[in-house]
Amino acid sequence: MHPLQTMSFADREMLTYRQRQQLKLDAIAPELRIKYCFEFLKSYVKEGDDDMAKKCYDGIAKWIDRIDDSEFHY
């Protein structure tokens, strides 16, 4: 049997909801993700909170590789 046939209706609805949410997250451009990291770092990370700052910088490094740099103006 297919896994969806053994799921309840509520579970199937939750699965499709999560899939739609993931599609929305995947559609966010890398530039905006990097912008959000910098804004979060500037506005919400307290001075001396190195763990949260490291997470922000790791997120920036993760998404900086996905930027299309063909349109950069140096």
C-alpha positions in Angstrom: 0.0 0.0 0.0 1.0 3.6 -0.6 1.9 5.5 2.5 -0.7 8.1 1.8 -3.4 5.5 1.8 -2.6 4.4 5.3 -2.6 8.0 6.7 -5.5 9.7 8.3 -7.1 12.7 6.6 -5.7 15.1 9.1 -2.2 13.7 8.6 -2.5 14.1 4.9 -3.7 17.7 5.3 -0.7 18.4 7.6 1.7 16.9 5.2 0.5 19.0 2.3 0.5 22.1 4.5 4.1 21.4 5.4 5.0 20.9 1.8 3.4 24.2 0.8 5.3 26.0 3.7 8.6 24.5 2.5 7.9 25.6 -1.0 7.3 29.1 0.2 10.6 29.0 2.2 12.5 27.7 -0.8 11.2 30.6 -2.9 12.8 33.2 -0.8 15.8 34.6 -2.6 19.3 34.1 -1.1 19.8 37.8 -1.0 16.7 38.3 1.2 17.9 35.5 3.5 21.2 37.2 3.9 19.5 40.5 4.5 17.3 38.9 7.2 20.4 37.4 8.9 22.1 40.9 9.0 19.0 42.6 10.3 18.5 39.9 13.0 22.2 40.3 13.9 21.9 44.0 14.2 18.6 44.3 15.9 18.1 41.2 18.1 21.5 39.7 19.0 22.8 41.1 22.2 26.4 42.2 22.7 28.5 39.2 23.8 26.0 36.6 22.6 28.6 34.7 20.5 26.5 31.6 20.0 23.7 33.5 18.2 26.1 35.6 16.3 27.9 32.5 15.1 24.5 31.0 13.9 23.8 34.2 11.9 27.3 34.3 10.3 26.9 30.6 9.5 23.6 31.3 7.8 25.1 34.1 5.8 28.0 31.9 4.7 25.5 29.2 3.7 23.5 31.5 1.5 26.3 33.6 0.1 27.4 30.7 -2.1 23.9 30.6 -3.8 23.9 34.2 -4.9 24.0 34.8 -8.6 27.1 37.0 -8.8 26.8 37.7 -12.6 25.0 40.9 -11.8 27.4 42.2 -9.1 28.8 45.7 -9.8 32.3 46.1 -8.4 
